[in-house]
Amino acid sequence: MPARQHRTGRLIGVAILPFGKLSRRQANSVRTYIEDLCGCRLSGTAPQNATGEWLAGLPARIRRRLERIGLVEPEARIHCPTLGGWIESYIAGRTDVKPRTLINLRQAEKSLMAFVDGERLLSEVTPGDADEFRVFLKGRVGEGTLRRRLKRVKQFFTAAVKKRLLTENPFASVKGGDYADPSRFHFVSQVEADAVLNACPNAEWQLIFALCRYGGLRCPSEVLRLRWQDIDWARSRFTVHSPKLEDHDNAGVRRVPIFPELLPYLREAFELAVPGAVHCIGRYNGESTNLRTDLTRIVTRAGLTPWPKLFQNLRSTRETELAERWPLHVAAAWIGNSTRIAQKHYLQVTEQHFTDAAGSSLHNALQQVHAQPCNADPQEIDPDGNPGNCTNLRKEEAPGTNRELGSIPPTGLEPVSSG
C-alpha cells in the first residue's frame, strides 16, 4: 500500500496538476503533500497542518484540479459580480477621494461600459478585451486622456484582485498612466499676459490670472482657497493650501514668494476687498463658477487665440521661467510638484531658447572669423574684397594702441608729474 500511495501521489503531482517548472526540492515537497492527501483519502483522516497550509496558498486553478480528482473537498466559492456591479460598488466605496477624482473614475466607467456589456461577469474579461479596449479608445480620445482612462480601468481590476474576486488583472500589461504631449505646450509670453490682464473685467480676475501666471497656483483649487491671512506682507511670501496634495508629507502646504510681477495685483485686490473678507477671491468663489469658460472669453476679448490647457500652461510657463533663474528643486517647491513631474509635464523649450542659442552661435562664429590670422598681401585681395593671405594688412601693435585714437601713453591719462 505505501508503494501504491507513492506512485499515485507522484503521478498526480507531476502528470496531472499544472505546477509548471519546479526545482527538485519543490517537487519533493509537492509529492509529500500529495501523498498525504492520498493517504487521507484512503484512511478518511484529516491532512497534516503543513498540508492544510499548503492547500490554503494554492492558486485557484490548481485547487480546482485537486477537487475534480477528489483529493480535497470543494471550497465555498465567492460569488463573482458583474462588471458593472463591481465598478459601481468600487466607486461608491471610494469615499476617500476628491470630487474631481470621482468624476474621472466615472468617466473611465462610462468609456468601459460603452465598449463591453456591464452584465458580463467580472471574471470573463480577458487580456484580449483589454487590448481591444485600448484600440477602441484610441479613435475617440487623445493619447493623454486614453492613458489616464486605462490607468483608472486598471485600478478597478486591481481592486478586484485584492478582494480575491480575480486571480489576475486582465489590464496588467496595458500601458496607461501619465503622458506629456509636447504639442499641447504653450508658453504664455509677457506680451500675451499683459494683453489678457488688460482685458480682465475687474481686479479679482486680474488677481486670478496673476496668481496662475506669476504665482504658479493651480486653478481653481489653490486660487480659490487663498485667504488674506495667508499673505505675509512683511516677509514677501504667501502660503498655498493644495487639496490635491493633502495626503503628502507636507499636507499640501507650501510657501511661495510674492514675486514683483504679482505684487501690484495682490495689493490692488487687497485694497478693494470688502472689510472682513476672508478669501482673496470672493466674487468667483462659488460652485457654479466656471473659471475656464470665463478665461476663454477673456483671452478671446484680448485678441488672442485660447491656448491648450489654459490654466496648466500658465503654471508651466512660470515654472519654466523660475527654473532658468533658480535651481530646479527650488522652482518645483514653489510650484508644488516634484522635479520629475516638472521635467515631464511643465518645463518647456521656448522660442526664446532657440533665439538665444542661435544668437550665441552667430556671436561665437563672428569672433572666430575676426580672430583668424590675416596673412595676405593687399595686392592679393580679389575684386570682391576677400583677402587670400593678409598678413601684411595687420601689423602687430603694442597693448593700448588704437588705430583711431592713437597710442595711449603707458603712464595713463593723468598728467605726468614734474616732481
Secondary structure, 3 states (H helix, E strand, C coil): CHHHHHHHHHHHHHHHCCCCCCCHHHHHHHHHHHHHHHHHHHHCCCCCHHHHHHHHCCCHHHHHHHHHCCCCCCCCCCCCCEHHHHHHHHHHHCCCCCHHHHHHHHHHHHHHHHHCCCCCEHHHCCHHHHHHHHHHHHCCCCHHHHHHHHHHHHHHHHHHHHCCCCCCCCCCCCCCCCCCCHHHCCCCCHHHHHHHHHHCCCHHHHHHHHHHHCCCCCCCHHHHHCEHHHEECCCCEEEEECHHHCCCCCCCEEEEECCCCCHHHHHHHHHHCCCCCCECCCCCCCCCCCHHHHHHHHHHHCCCCCCCCHHHHHHHHHHHHHHHHCCHHHHHHHHCCCHHHHHHHHCCCCHHHHHHHHHHHHHHHHHHHHHCCCECCHHHCCCCCCCCCEHHHCCCCCCCEECCCEECCCCCCCCCCCC
